Amino acid sequence: MNVLVETDRLLITEMTMDMIMDVHKNSLDEDIRRFVPDEVFETLEDAKETVKFLMTQYGSTDGPQVYAVILKNGNKNIGYVQLVPIGEGKWEIGYHIAKQYTCNGYATEAVTAFLPIMAKKVGINEVYGIRLMENTASGRVLDKCGFENFFKGECEYHDGVYEISKSVWNY
């Protein structure tokens, strides 16, 4: 397992092919379907193709940098944290913790540890956090991780126009 960073409770590691089942299962919960439907993998084959692609990105800083979040106690894959290019040299944070593991501070812990390492790796000094306004849990994570809100309102997001919030974190 190629560990990017270790926290008190988590390992943030590169994805591997043996994680396909966890990636598939973790993507099927109601929060992913509701807030980031483009990250749902309905089949194992969908998850396999995505993990294969993500593994090709670790040596680069041009594409998405997606890492598994593993519980140290029990070695369980509970989600992911990612840094994704959104154009014009800008990058966005993303994260998901499987429903049965939420409300334990894992997303905040993962994002806090991940951000400075990845900002340095891709050579940036700011990261954006963009969320649907109704995704209040994501808003709490961004706030706890030091993101500063600069926009709330209607905007194009994924497949339509929604009420969103945009925040920025500076390295």
C-alpha positions, 0 to 999 in steps of 0.5 A: 500500500503506497501511503500518501499521509497517515493521521491518528486514525486514517491512512490516505493511500493510492488506489489499487485494483483490490479496492474495486469492490469498496469503491463500488459499494462506497459509491452507491450510498444516498449522499453520493447519488444526491450530491455527486451523481457522476461519482456513482459506479453502478457496476463493478466494471465501472468501478474497475475502469475508474480505478484503473484510470485513477492509478495512471494519474499518480505520476502526473499533476495534470489530472485528478488525484484521488486517494483512498481513505482507510481506517487504520483500525481494521484496515477498512476502505471508507471513502476517498479524498481528491484534488481535481483540476477545474480549469484555468490552473484551478483545483477543487477538493472533493471527498466522500466518507461512506454513510456508515462512517459519517459523523466521526470527523473522518472527512475533516481529518482526511482533508486537513492532512491531504490539502497541504501535501497535495497543494505542494505536489501540484504546485498550487497555493489555493484550492476551491471547495464547491458544494450544493447549498443543501449539502450542509455536512460538506459545508461543515467540513470545508469550514473546519478545514479553513476554507473561506466562503466567497460565493453563495447563489445560483450557478451551473454545477454538474448537470444543471443550475443549482444553489451552491456555495464556493469557498477557497483555502489558501496554502 
